[in-house]
């Protein structure tokens, strides 16, 4: 199968908590307790798993720390796809919205650190 990804995916082990979702037409869903496990990241988005059902087309705010506090990314994330897994969790694909390309160095530094640790 041909890989259609725009950028290289990096394995990562991060946890995030989603407390609210929103759509562009002022629809908002609050009081969500949705812990997620980020499984991979690229300059374009993240792949993650969760026990919670999160609808495609919705957005959430994320702070992603790749290393130390100085390597933190703040971004809006849009959920693009959702797949049910056999273990009762859901697998998601999401894209960063408005991620400035100037932050590419954070991904480059993270990839370099990971390559050295292997």
Phi and psi in degrees as a GROMACS rama.xvg file:
@    title "Ramachandran Plot"
@    xaxis  label "Phi"
@    yaxis  label "Psi"
@TYPE xy
-74.8818  134.264  UNK-2
-83.3323  119.713  UNK-3
-101.814  11.8352  UNK-4
-68.8761  144.563  UNK-5
-80.8996  -24.4107  UNK-6
-144.939  160.264  UNK-7
-67.6272  133.696  UNK-8
-88.7098  137.081  UNK-9
-114.148  135.27  UNK-10
-66.8307  141.248  UNK-11
-152.281  153.199  UNK-12
-125.943  90.476  UNK-13
-127.719  152.008  UNK-14
-122.861  137.524  UNK-15
-130.169  158.323  UNK-16
-119.521  129.949  UNK-17
-104.228  124.193  UNK-18
-109.313  -22.0412  UNK-19
-153.039  151.687  UNK-20
-121.792  153.857  UNK-21
-147.784  158.884  UNK-22
-120.457  165.465  UNK-23
-67.5071  -21.6613  UNK-24
-92.0625  33.9925  UNK-25
65.4311  19.3558  UNK-26
-84.9699  129.69  UNK-27
-134.092  137.517  UNK-28
-120.206  114.096  UNK-29
-105.698  174.556  UNK-30
60.5866  37.699  UNK-31
-91.2883  132.615  UNK-32
-112.913  85.9511  UNK-33
-122.562  86.4597  UNK-34
-67.9027  138.259  UNK-35
-127.64  150.519  UNK-36
-112.223  112.465  UNK-37
-77.6088  125.605  UNK-38
-102.574  -28.1724  UNK-39
-154.281  160.121  UNK-40
-144.967  149.386  UNK-41
-143.586  178.416  UNK-42
-67.9318  -15.4881  UNK-43
-98.6289  -23.1494  UNK-44
177.223  -166.515  UNK-45
-133.776  154.533  UNK-46
-111.371  137.356  UNK-47
-149.781  164.593  UNK-48
-122.549  150.544  UNK-49
-157.138  153.815  UNK-50
-80.9908  -15.6498  UNK-51
-86.7395  149.163  UNK-52
-90.023  116.674  UNK-53
-118.097  125.31  UNK-54
-74.6447  140.679  UNK-55
-64.2908  149.109  UNK-56
91.0389  -7.82137  UNK-57
-96.4313  160.907  UNK-58
-119.865  156.709  UNK-59
-147.351  158.084  UNK-60
-87.9054  139.583  UNK-61
-136.548  143.68  UNK-62
-115.699  116.574  UNK-63
-115.34  123.978  UNK-64
-108.794  110.401  UNK-65
-103.059  79.5146  UNK-66
112.964  -113.234  UNK-67
-103.828  -179.982  UNK-68
-58.6071  -31.3785  UNK-69
-72.4775  -11.4021  UNK-70
-105.032  32.037  UNK-71
-86.9912  138.736  UNK-72
-114.777  133.365  UNK-73
-111.925  124.634  UNK-74
-152.891  158.499  UNK-75
-90.086  136.496  UNK-76
-119.153  131.785  UNK-77
-107.774  125.761  UNK-78
-75.8992  123.701  UNK-79
-104.204  -39.158  UNK-80
-141.995  156.857  UNK-81
-142.739  134.805  UNK-82
-135.501  133.56  UNK-83
-75.8132  136.042  UNK-84
-102.381  160.529  UNK-85
-68.4837  -19.2399  UNK-86
-89.8683  9.80662  UNK-87
89.0158  -1.36897  UNK-88
-96.2794  175.062  UNK-89
-122.756  139.984  UNK-90
-104  135.682  UNK-91
-127.219  151.662  UNK-92
-120.849  135.066  UNK-93
-142.587  152.005  UNK-94
-116.107  149.132  UNK-95
-75.716  140.203  UNK-96
-111.507  119.932  UNK-97
74.3217  26.2844  UNK-98
-74.2973  118.748  UNK-99
-67.6295  135.782  UNK-100
-64.424  -19.57  UNK-101
-63.1043  -19.7394  UNK-102
-83.5077  4.57397  UNK-103
-54.8078  -33.4556  UNK-104
-59.5944  -30.5771  UNK-105
-65.0173  -41.4295  UNK-106
-67.9801  -40.6322  UNK-107
-62.0914  -45.1864  UNK-108
-64.431  -39.9568  UNK-109
-64.0646  -45.2878  UNK-110
-61.7588  -40.7325  UNK-111
-64.0738  -43.9932  UNK-112
-62.0994  -43.2407  UNK-113
-65.1053  -38.9141  UNK-114
-65.2269  -37.8463  UNK-115
-69.7417  -30.7353  UNK-116
-80.2745  -10.3873  UNK-117
